[in-house]
Amino acid sequence: MSLEPIPDIQLPLFVYGEPAENIAELLPAVWNATQALISPDATTRQRGLEAVLELGAQRASPLVAYLIAACMSDTDLHIRRRAIYIIADLISIEAGGLPANEEIRKVIIGYLHSASEKIPYNLLEVALIDPFSEASIFQIFNVCPLAGITLGKILADVKNPVPIRQKAIYFVGWVGYQEVLPVLKRLLERLETRQSEQYTMSFAAKLRQHDDEILPALRIAIERLISG
């Protein structure tokens, strides 16, 4: 799937701290845009998201920021991808950048903590289609410590696609979820034992299809967690 890079987020119209009368003039447009975010039609939701960005309302309203955070679970991967970039931008505080209002950051981080069981898989799916999203996904995971437990469950579940499990392992190592280290070690030991038995005993159970592709990612993540 070919994806264009996400452009820098511009915030030209609706800036936190504007005079109340200026904000009041834009409220109908903000209302229409946020209503579009909950439309059953994906195209309408996408247009609503772009309208919110054009207004800059995600930096002025905790409610709008919350609704965008909820878009990280959208069934449409492109909307989900866009929301991830926006949310990462709102929670990041970088030198030379414009940090979001602290209340907005608190609302988003609170949402991430309460939704930690649902969000990780959604983010991993986006990482698979857009490698450039990984830095934004890292920022989101980095403020969501409870997500490590869910990532551990995802990477250990053989029913999940191997690429999803690989990405889960990758982010566990990158973010530094130390509590998942025992899970990684057990999985590595099990796969290495099964692989070794294959070489020595022809009747030994074979590795599940493509499970051997997980081994390099496991070793790298374990090394990161131990050295980090």
N, C-alpha and C positions, 0 to 999 in steps of 0.2 A: 504494500500500500504506500503510495507516494503522498507525503505530507509537506506542506510549505512550513517553514519556520514561523513560530509565533512572533509577531512583531512586538516591539516595545510598547508597553501599555501607556497610552496617553490619557491625561486627565484634564481636559481643557475647560470644562464648563462648571462642574459642581465640586467645589473645593471646600473641605472642612474649615470652618471659621469665617465663611462668607457672611455678610449681613443677612439677617433673617428674611428681609423682604426679597432678596435675590433668590434665596432657597425656595421661598414660597411660590415664586413664579414657575419653578421647575417641578414642583411636586406632582402635578397631573402627568407630566411626562415620565417621572420616576414611577408613579403608580401604574401606568400602562405597561412600562417595561417589566416591572416585577410581576405583574399579573401574567405576562407572557411566559415568564419562567416556569409557571406551573401548568402550561397548556399541554394537552395530550399530544399535540403535533410537534415533532422534533424541530421542524423548520421554524415554527413560531417561537419555540424556546430559544433557539439559537439567535434569532433576531432580537429577542428580549435581552439576552445576555450582551449582545453587542450594543444595544441601546443603553443599557446600564453603564457600560464602559465609556460610551461617548459622553454621557452625563457626568461620569466620575462619581456616581452615587455610592459605589462600593467603599469609597474612602470617607463618606460623610454619614453613613447610616449603618449602625450595627445590624439592624434588621435586614438590610439589603445584603450585607456581607454574609450573614447567616444563610440567606437563601442561595447565594452563590456557592457557599460551602456544601449545601445540600446537593448542588448540581454535580458534585464529585461522585455521586451515585447514579447519575443519569444513565438511562439505558443506551443513549447515543454516545458512542465513544468520542466523537469529535467535541460534543458539548462537555463531556467529562474532562477531556484533555484541556480545553480552554479554561474551565473552572480551576483546574489544578494550577495552571500558570498564574491565574489571578490571585488565588488564595496564597500561594507561595510568595507572591509579591507583597501581599498585605501583612504577612507575619514576619517578613524579613526585616532586619535592621542592619543595613550595611553602610559603611563609610561613604559619604557623598550622596546617598540615596535619600528619598523622602519617606520616612517611616509612617505607617498608618497611625491613626488615632489609637491610643492605648486601649480604649474601651472596645474598639473594633477587634483588636488583637485578642483581647480577653474572650470576647464572644466566639471568635473562630476557634481558639484553642480549647475553649470549653466544649464546643461542638465536636471537635476532633476526639477529645477524651471520652465523651459520652457515646460516640459512634465508632469507637476503636475496633469493635467486632466486625463492622461492615465495610469500613473504608479500605483496609489494606489490599484486599483482592482487587477492588476496583482500580486502585492506583497501579497495581502490578500489570493489569491488562493494558493500561495506557503506556506504561514503560516498554511493553513489547512492540507497540506500533510506532512509538516515537522515542528514540534514544535520547533526544535532546531534553525530554521531560524529566530525566533522572535527577538533575540538580534540584528541580522544583519539588519532586517527590521526596528527595532526601530532606529538604527543609521541613516538609510537612511531617514526615516520620520523626524528625529530630525534636519536635515539640509534642510528640505523642508517645510517651514511654510505654503505655499499655499496648501499643500496636505490636511490640516485639512478641508478646505471647501469641497473638493471632498469626503473625508471620511464622512462628515456630510450628503452629498447627498446620498451616498451609504447606510448608516445605516437607513436613513429615507424612503428609497424606498422599499415598500412592495413587489415589483417584484423581488428583489434580494433574493437569498437563505438565510435562517436564519443563517447558520454558517458564511456566508460572513458578514452579518450585525453584528453578535456578535463580529467578529474579528475587524471590523471597530470601533465599540464601545470601544473595549478593547484598541486599539492603540490610540484612541482619548484621553482616560483617562491616558494612560501611558506616551505618549509624552507631553500631557498637552496643547491641542488645546483649549484654553479658548473661542475662538470665536464660538466653536461648543456647548458650554454649553447650550445656549437657545434652540437649536435643541433637545438636549438630554432631557431637562426638559419638552418641549412640548410633545415629544413622550412618556415620562414616564407618564405624566398626562393623555394623551389620553388612553393609555393602562390600567392604573390603574382605570380610570373612567369606561371604558368598562368592566373591570373585576368586579368592584363593582356592576355595573348594572346587571350583570349576576346573582349575588348572590341574588339580591333583586327583580328583575323582570324577569320572565321566558321568556318574549317576547323580551327582550333586545337583541341587536346585539351581537353575540358571538365574542370572540377574533378570529382573523385569526389563521389558523392552525399553531401551534408552536410559535405564537407571545409571549405567556406567557414565553417562554424560554429566551426571550430577556430582560425581566424585571430585573433579578439579575445583568446582565452585565451593564444595564443602571444605576442601583443604585450605583454600585461600581465605575463606571466611573464618575458619578456626584459627588460622595463623594471625589474622587481623585482631581477633578478639583476645587472643593470648598476649600478643605483643602490645595491644592498645591499652 
